[in-house]
Amino acid sequence: MTHRFPALTSEQKKELSDIAQRIVANGKGILAADESVGTMGNRLQRIKVENTEENRRQFREILFTVDNSINQSIGGVILFHETLYQKDSQGKLFRNILKEKGIVVGIKLDQGGAPLAGTNKETTIQGLDGLSERCAQYKKDGVDFGKWRAVLRIDNQCPSHLAIQENANALARYASICQQNGLVPIVEPEVIPDGDHDLEHCQYVTEKVLAAVYKALNDHHVYLEGTLLKPNMVTAGHACTKKYTPEQVAMATVTALHRTVPAAVPGICFLSGGMSEEDATLNLNAINLCPLPKPWKLSFSYGRALQASALAAWGGKAANKKATQEAFMKRALANCQAAKGQYVHTGSSGAASTQSLFTACYTY
Ligand SMILES: O=P(O)(O)OC[C@@]1(O)O[C@H](CO)[C@@H](O)[C@@H]1O
C-alpha cells in the first residue's frame, strides 16, 4: 500500500502547498509568459515586429519591470527556458526581478506534441525523458513551479479514450516528477475551443477529461495540495452559432469542476484559450459569483488575455514602455478583481481588449 512508501516527506509537502497557496492568495493569478519561440513569433508578426531573441527580451523586460504593485494581482509568472536566463538592460536576471517583487517563478516543461497513431490527428505531449534532471536544475535556478499543457480536441471521435488516458497519464507522471524535485506542478489539460459544438458538449467532454486526470494523479500518488489546475473554461466551440452569457459559461464550468476536482486542490487558474481580454475577465468574474460550492480559489493563468493590449501598445517601440505597462497593469488588476468576483465592467476598454484572440488548432 502507498502509505508504506510515502512519495514525499511532510517537509516536502509543506513546501509544495505553501508555494501553491502563495501563487493564488488574495485574488492573485498567473501571467503565462511562457510562449515558445514559434508562438511568440506569431504574436510579434501581428504587430510587425521581427521575432528575434532581443525583441522577445525587450517586450518581456517591459512586463517584468512594471511597478512593484503588480504583486497585488500577479502571484506567479510562467517563463520559457530562454527567458529564465535573460537579463534586463541593467544586467539583472529577470527571475531575480520577479522574485524581488515577491512573485513566484515558474517554467514551461512540456516539449510539444507527438501524434497518436490510429486517431483522428490527436496528440500526446513529449518531455518526460530527462524531466527529473531538468526540474532539479530549474529548482537550483530559482524556479518553484512547472507547467505542462496537454491538448485535447472536440471533433468526430475526439477526444478518443486513448487521447484522454494517455494525456492524463503523462500529466500525472510529469506532476509526480515535479513534486519530487520541489516544483509545484500546474496541470493543464486544455480542451481547445476549435469546433462548432455547444456548451453542453464542452461540459461533457471537460468532465470526462478532468475525471481521468484526477484518477491518474491519484494513481501516481500526486499530492493534490501541492498542485494547481489550469483548465479551459467550459465554453461553446468557436464556430458554434449559439451564444452563451458569462453566467451560463460560469454555471457549466463550475458544475464540471465541482463534479471532478477534489477540494484538496488549492487553486484552479484558467487559461484564456483565445477569448478576448474582456471576455476572459467577465467569465472569470461570473465564475466567482456562481452560486455553487467552490472549495478552491478560482483564478487566472492567462497568456493572450493578459498580454494582447500590452503587445498592441508596445508595437516594438521602447518609447511606448509606459503605455505598455499601463495596459498590462490594467488587465492584471481587472483579473484580480474578477478572481474575487468584484470586477465591474466600465465600458471604457480599449479596442484591443475586446478582440477575439482565437487561433485555430493552437497546439503549442
Ligand atoms: O490560452 P492562453 O491564456 O493564451 O495561454 C495558455 C497557455 O497555456 O498556452 C500557451 C501555449 O502553450 C502558453 O503560452 C500559455 O501558458
PDBQT file of the ligand as one rigid body, heavy atoms in Angstrom, charges set to zero:
ROOT
HETATM    1  O1  LIG A 401      -4.704  30.427 -23.753  1.00  0.00    +0.000 OA
HETATM    2  P1  LIG A 401      -3.718  31.433 -23.218  1.00  0.00    +0.000 P 
HETATM    3  O2  LIG A 401      -4.189  32.065 -21.944  1.00  0.00    +0.000 OA
HETATM    4  O3  LIG A 401      -3.277  32.420 -24.239  1.00  0.00    +0.000 OA
HETATM    5  O4  LIG A 401      -2.388  30.630 -22.883  1.00  0.00    +0.000 OA
HETATM    6  C1  LIG A 401      -2.394  29.452 -22.143  1.00  0.00    +0.000 C 
HETATM    7  C2  LIG A 401      -1.085  28.725 -22.367  1.00  0.00    +0.000 C 
HETATM    8  O5  LIG A 401      -1.033  27.555 -21.589  1.00  0.00    +0.000 OA
HETATM    9  O6  LIG A 401      -0.972  28.327 -23.723  1.00  0.00    +0.000 OA
HETATM   10  C3  LIG A 401       0.213  28.831 -24.301  1.00  0.00    +0.000 C 
HETATM   11  C4  LIG A 401       0.837  27.867 -25.277  1.00  0.00    +0.000 C 
HETATM   12  O7  LIG A 401       1.430  26.775 -24.618  1.00  0.00    +0.000 OA
HETATM   13  C5  LIG A 401       1.094  29.181 -23.158  1.00  0.00    +0.000 C 
HETATM   14  O8  LIG A 401       1.938  30.212 -23.525  1.00  0.00    +0.000 OA
HETATM   15  C6  LIG A 401       0.136  29.559 -22.066  1.00  0.00    +0.000 C 
HETATM   16  O9  LIG A 401       0.661  29.276 -20.801  1.00  0.00    +0.000 OA
ENDROOT
TORSDOF 0
